[in-house]
Amino acid sequence: MRDEFLFKIGQSVRYLRLKKEMSQEELAFNSGLSLNSISTLERGINNIKIKNLKNIAEALKVNIEDIFNCKF
């Protein structure tokens, strides 16, 4: 069963990533995470550490608050 909060965070990351025309591979490399971590995050499967979410926000050149407040 998927967690709706994690799914929304993942969809927000996906939306912001696609808006920047960035692949999952690019985001993984730029954030220092694995491709699997990005993939499972975007699908809302696994929880993510705040530090890793901060690294993703920096790689996307957005504030971490933008991930939580994303309206897509």
PLY file of the C-alpha trace (Angstrom):
ply
format ascii 1.0
element vertex 72
property float x
property float y
property float z
element edge 71
property int vertex1
property int vertex2
end_header
0.00 0.00 0.00
1.48 3.34 -0.96
1.81 6.25 1.39
0.02 9.28 -0.09
2.41 11.80 1.49
5.48 10.06 0.07
3.74 9.70 -3.29
3.00 13.44 -3.42
6.62 14.29 -2.54
7.80 11.92 -5.26
5.43 13.38 -7.83
6.58 16.86 -6.89
10.22 15.87 -7.47
9.24 14.28 -10.77
7.33 17.38 -11.87
10.21 19.71 -10.98
12.73 17.36 -12.65
10.75 17.21 -15.89
10.22 20.98 -15.80
14.03 21.32 -15.79
14.21 18.78 -18.65
16.41 16.54 -16.52
16.49 12.75 -16.64
16.39 10.59 -13.55
20.01 9.65 -14.28
21.07 13.31 -14.34
19.24 14.04 -11.11
20.78 11.01 -9.45
24.28 12.05 -10.52
23.82 15.72 -9.60
22.36 14.89 -6.18
24.85 12.12 -5.34
22.10 9.51 -5.08
21.54 6.29 -6.96
19.17 6.01 -9.89
17.19 3.48 -7.86
16.78 6.04 -5.04
15.36 8.63 -7.44
13.07 6.08 -9.08
11.64 4.76 -5.82
11.23 8.30 -4.47
9.26 9.41 -7.52
6.99 6.38 -7.20
6.44 7.01 -3.48
7.76 3.59 -2.55
10.51 4.43 -0.08
10.94 7.09 2.55
13.78 9.57 2.01
16.18 11.23 4.39
15.84 14.99 4.72
19.51 15.42 3.78
18.93 13.51 0.54
15.87 15.63 -0.21
18.03 18.72 0.35
20.58 17.34 -2.14
17.78 16.78 -4.67
16.50 20.33 -4.18
20.01 21.69 -4.74
20.43 19.56 -7.87
17.12 20.91 -9.18
18.11 24.46 -8.16
14.97 24.92 -6.07
14.32 25.49 -2.40
13.38 22.39 -0.44
10.11 24.17 0.36
9.30 24.14 -3.36
9.21 20.34 -3.23
6.72 20.38 -0.35
4.61 23.20 -1.84
4.59 22.08 -5.46
1.28 22.54 -7.22
1.15 20.33 -10.29
0 1
1 2
2 3
3 4
4 5
5 6
6 7
7 8
8 9
9 10
10 11
11 12
12 13
13 14
14 15
15 16
16 17
17 18
18 19
19 20
20 21
21 22
22 23
23 24
24 25
25 26
26 27
27 28
28 29
29 30
30 31
31 32
32 33
33 34
34 35
35 36
36 37
37 38
38 39
39 40
40 41
41 42
42 43
43 44
44 45
45 46
46 47
47 48
48 49
49 50
50 51
51 52
52 53
53 54
54 55
55 56
56 57
57 58
58 59
59 60
60 61
61 62
62 63
63 64
64 65
65 66
66 67
67 68
68 69
69 70
70 71
